[in-house]
Amino acid sequence: MSSPLLVLWDIDHTLIEVGGATQEAYAAAFHRAVGRPLLQPWRFNGRTELAAAGDVLRSHGVEPSPARVDSFISFLVEELHDRTDQMRRDGRALPGAADALRACRAAPGVHQSVLTGNLYSLAVLKVDVFGLAEHLDLRIGAFGGDAVDRTDLPGHAWDRAERHLGHRFRGEDTVVIGDTLLDVATGKAVGAHVVAVATGRVSGAALRAAGADVVLSDLTDTGAVVDAIVTQGAK
């Protein structure tokens, strides 16, 4: 590989599933922040935590002031940490995720982290619970507290990578992997190589139509994953 490659993974429905813990934590945090129940099911759909918090408050007629959003998010962090055992019991690392991370990390020149809608503390919690943290350099990722719009996250990862690794990455030496249309849009917005994984709610056909460079049905074929991310991403 002629130059370093930054590989940025989405977490939920790409690497892991957490079962019902997230929905329960959202409902409990909303009730604590607002004083009334969460009335509609909540789907994350790849948004950042800041965007999701603002949207759920607005949808219930609550003004998403900075103080209210901060309060909601603080309660969410507490509630999800309180459900660590539930996540461990009901959730899982998706098939092939650990092997894919291990293989990509071992490739020469690859620096591997996350680009996720999760807040930093929740991202750390989730990858740690499912035994994936050792494969990721979380110093150089981008997280749901960095920006409202997911498409703004790559710049935060590049800034952190420059501080910690001494190299300024750009779109042409970055790979974004995820399961949602927002993952694809985020990678395409900055000229990154985009690998979509059809392990979430979006079909492979829809991910391909959105502009993903490669679409994988899952992560179980480690060789195909490494080829899609490392070999093709380095071209």
Buried (B, 14 or more C-beta within 10 A) or exposed (E): EEEBBBBBBBBBBBBBBBBEBBBBBBBBBBBBBBEEEBEEEBEBBBBBBBBBBBBBBEEBEBEBEEEBBEBBBBBBBBBBEEBBEBBBEEBBBBEBBBBBBBBBBEBEEBBBBBBBBBBBBBBBBBBBBBEBBEBBBBEBBBBBBBBBBBBBBBEBBBBBBEEEBEEEBEBBBBBBBBBBBBBBBBBBBBEBBBBBBBBBEBEBEBBBEBEBBBBBEBBBBBEBBBEBBBEBBBE
